[in-house]
Amino acid sequence: MKIANHKWKLTVAGLAALVLAACSAPLPGFERVERPHFGSAIPLLPGDDAGEAEKWYRTDDNLIVRNVRQSELIAFLPEPDKATGAAVVILPGGAFQILSMSTEGTEVAELLADRGIAAFVLKYRLNETPGNDLLFAAKMMGMMSKISDGGPIEVSEPMATADALEALRLLDAEADRWSLDRDRIGMIGFSAGAMTALNVVEEDKPWGPDFVGYIYGPTDAALTADTLPPMLVAIARDDALIHDRSFSLVDRWRHRGGQAELRVYEDGGHGFGLGKQGTDSARFEEDLLRWLAGQVATTD
């Protein structure tokens, strides 16, 4: 199976933000924790058994994992009296080094489930990083040193795309298990998760997403797919990682016949999740719910 593999260019400032925001326990504010218990975790595709062990951390406002070797879907199902039959696979971000499991995962899923949308957080496989926290931090700093002249580096992970494809295939195959409408299963990706969602669209599978949220992903990404679902693009103008402001992806999407909505916030930075309070990006949660309401509405 061919796996599309868009790459993401990180600037020095952007990579520094990732290192300081979510890389390792020795940094102040990070606590190593045991793997949380997710009662509804569904195993998907396994990775290399000889790889580094999965590690989890907690910060004041987030739950972070790295070295994911076994992909999983974590289900958040609505109450039966609220269920609409629609579903969304949520892909957290983290430059394929980590996953931001709370602010770009479970918090989003809980919001959607409360609105009657079955939500499935995808814990997808990542680039392998050193098991030792200090060595991991050193690796990240080494990446920074390679671009100390201001040039970008490229990050990608084909296994993430394979995991996302498998997640959608499973939901389509077993839609009756969760009382899902096969024609209303979408995908929302944040940052590296957005890149992965785009890769999935490029694969053009029969069980591909019926709608896509592309949240602070590269706005100049290439596009070759002919069949394009409705898409929501959201980004902040002060995003330290995304410098292109041509929004050519949106233009190409529309040119190929796809529907695309663009939301640009004055501030909020990279990684604002559902919206960073005190910034213009705080409007994103409302914008997302409004857009989703249009996508999951039945035509009966």
MOSULGI-V433086 format. One record per backbone hydrogen bond with DSSP energy under -0.5 kcal/mol. CO is the residue of the C=O (numbers start at 1). NH is the residue of the N-H. E is the energy in kcal/mol with one decimal. If there is no record, write none. Layout:
CO,NH,E  CO,NH,E
//
This chain:
2,4,-0.6  8,10,-0.5  8,155,-1.6  10,153,-1.1  11,15,-2.6  12,16,-2.5  13,17,-2.0  14,18,-1.7  15,19,-2.5  16,20,-2.6  17,21,-2.0  18,22,-2.6  19,23,-0.9  24,27,-1.3  27,30,-1.5  31,58,-2.4  33,56,-0.7  36,38,-0.7  37,39,-0.6  38,41,-1.5  40,75,-1.6  41,43,-0.6  42,73,-2.3  45,71,-2.5  48,51,-1.6  55,66,-2.1  56,33,-1.9  57,64,-2.8  58,31,-2.1  62,59,-2.5  63,101,-1.7  63,102,-0.9  64,57,-2.6  65,99,-2.0  66,55,-1.9  68,126,-1.2  69,47,-1.2  69,71,-0.6  71,44,-3.0  72,123,-2.8  73,42,-3.2  73,75,-0.6  74,121,-2.6  76,119,-2.7  79,82,-2.3  79,83,-1.6  85,181,-3.3  86,118,-2.3  87,186,-2.8  88,90,-0.5  88,120,-2.6  89,188,-2.7  90,92,-0.6  90,122,-3.1  91,190,-2.5  93,100,-2.0  94,97,-2.3  94,98,-1.8  96,127,-2.7  97,67,-0.6  99,65,-1.4  99,101,-1.4  100,104,-1.2  101,106,-3.1  102,105,-1.2  102,107,-2.3  102,108,-0.5  105,109,-2.4  106,110,-2.6  107,111,-1.7  108,112,-2.2  109,113,-2.8  110,114,-1.9  111,115,-0.7  112,115,-0.9  112,117,-2.5  113,116,-1.7  116,84,-2.7  116,85,-0.5  116,118,-0.6  118,88,-2.4  119,76,-3.2  120,90,-2.7  121,74,-2.7  121,123,-0.7  122,92,-0.6  122,124,-1.1  123,72,-1.6  132,136,-2.4  133,137,-2.5  134,138,-2.3  135,139,-2.4  136,140,-2.2  137,141,-2.3  138,142,-2.3  139,143,-2.0  140,144,-1.7  141,145,-2.1  142,146,-1.5  143,147,-0.6  144,147,-1.0  145,148,-1.3  147,150,-2.4  153,10,-1.8  155,8,-1.9  157,160,-1.2  157,161,-0.9  158,162,-2.0  159,163,-2.4  160,164,-2.2  161,165,-2.5  162,166,-2.1  163,167,-2.3  164,168,-2.0  165,169,-2.4  166,170,-2.6  167,171,-2.2  168,172,-2.2  169,173,-2.6  170,174,-2.6  172,175,-0.9  174,177,-1.0  174,178,-0.7  175,178,-0.9  175,180,-2.7  176,179,-0.7  180,182,-0.7  181,184,-2.4  184,87,-2.3  184,186,-0.5  185,210,-2.9  186,89,-2.3  187,213,-2.6  188,91,-3.0  189,215,-2.7  190,193,-2.8  191,194,-0.6  191,195,-2.0  192,196,-2.0  193,197,-2.2  194,198,-2.2  195,199,-2.1  196,200,-2.1  197,201,-2.0  198,202,-2.2  199,203,-1.1  200,203,-0.6  200,204,-0.8  201,204,-1.1  205,208,-1.9  210,230,-0.7  211,187,-2.0  212,214,-0.6  212,232,-2.3  213,189,-2.8  213,215,-0.7  214,216,-0.6  214,234,-1.7  215,191,-3.0  218,221,-0.9  219,249,-2.5  226,228,-0.7  230,212,-2.6  231,261,-2.8  232,214,-3.8  233,263,-2.9  234,216,-3.4  235,265,-2.7  236,239,-1.5  241,243,-0.8  247,250,-0.6  247,251,-1.6  248,252,-2.9  249,253,-2.5  250,254,-2.3  251,255,-2.4  252,256,-1.9  253,258,-2.5  254,257,-1.7  259,231,-2.1  261,233,-3.1  263,235,-2.1  263,265,-0.5  265,237,-3.3  267,281,-1.4  272,275,-2.8  274,285,-1.1  275,277,-0.6  276,279,-1.6  276,282,-0.5  279,282,-1.7  280,283,-1.8  281,284,-2.4  283,287,-2.2  284,288,-3.3  285,289,-2.4  286,290,-2.2  287,291,-2.3  288,292,-2.9  289,293,-2.1  290,294,-1.2  291,295,-1.3  292,296,-2.6  293,297,-0.8
//
